[in-house]
Amino acid sequence: MWLIFLLLTLVTFGSSILHTEDVCYGTKYLLPASFTPPVYNKTITYTTKGGDSKNVVNNGQSLDSRFQVIKNGIEMLDLTEQDNEAVLSTEEQNSINSASEIVVVR
C-alpha cells in the first residue's frame, strides 16, 4: 500500500517539476513565470543535453548575453540546435525546485 502511495505521489508531483516547451530555431523562449522575478529571484542554471552547465541568471540579473531580464519575465534569445533538449533549472538548498526543458523544432 505504501509503495502505491509513493508511486502516485512521484507521478503527480514529479511531472509538475519539469515543464517542456517546443520552440523554433532562431526564435526566443520566454521562461515560465516560476523562474522570473519577483516569484523567483535566485540562480537559474542552463544545462545542455551533453551535461555542460552554467549559471545564466542570478538575483534577477543576466549573466549571459542570450538571457534578457525584461518587465514580464526572462527571455532566452536566438535559439539554436545546441539548445535542443537543454534544461533550465532553479535550485533551493541543493535540490531542484523547478526545471524547464527546451525542445527546439524546425
N, C-alpha and C positions, 0 to 999 in steps of 0.2 A: 504494500500500500504506500509506504514511504517513498519507494522508488518511482511509482506512478506520479505522486505529487511533485517530486523533484523534477521529473521529466517534463511535466506540464508547465512548471514554473520556468524552466530553462527555455522551452519553446516560446512561451508567452513573452517573457521579458528579454530573452536573448535576441529575438528577431527585432525588437524595438530599439536595440542599441545600434544596429547597423542600418544606415539609410543608404540606398543605392539610387543613383541618378544617371540617366542616359543623356548625354550631351554630344554636340557635333564638334569636329576638329575646327580650330580657328575661332571658336566662339568663347564666351566667358561663362563661368559657372558661379552662381550665387549660392554660397554656403547656407545650410539650414539655419533657421533662427536660433537654435540651441547653441550654435557656435559663435554668435555675434554679440558684441557689447550692447546693452549692459547685462544681458542674460548670462553671457559667459565672457569673462574678462581676464583670462589667463593665457596659457600657451596652447597653440594649435600646431600639431606636427603633421607633416606631409611625408608619407611613406610610399615609395614606388613599388611596383609589382616585384622587382628584384630584391626588395628589402632595405634599400638605402633610405634613410630618413633624415629630416632636418626640421627645425622649428621655423615656421613661416610667419607666425603672428604671436606677439607676446604683449600682454596687458593692453590690448586694443591697438597696438602699433604694428605695422607691417615690417617684417624683417627681410622680405623678398619682394623684388620689384613686380613679380607676377601677381601678387596679392595686394588688393586695394581695400582699405577700410573706408567704407562710404556711409552715408547717412542711414541707410536702411539695411546695412549688413556688410558682408565681406565678399568681394568678388575675386575669383581666380581668372586671370586673363590668358588669352591666346593658347587654348588647349591644344596639345599635340598628341601624337601617337604614344609617346612615352608616358603620358598621363593616364592611359587606359589601365584600369584596374588599380589605380593608385588609391590610397586611403588617407583621408584627413581625420585626425583624431584629437580628442581633448582628454586630459588626464586630471584626476583628483587623487592625491596621495598615492601615487604609483599604480593606480588602476584606471583602466579606460572608462571614461564617463560616457562618451558617445563617439560614434565613428560614421563617416560617410564615404562610400566607395564611388569613384567616378568611373563610368563606363563610357568611353569615347567612341562614337559611331560616325560613319562617313556621311 
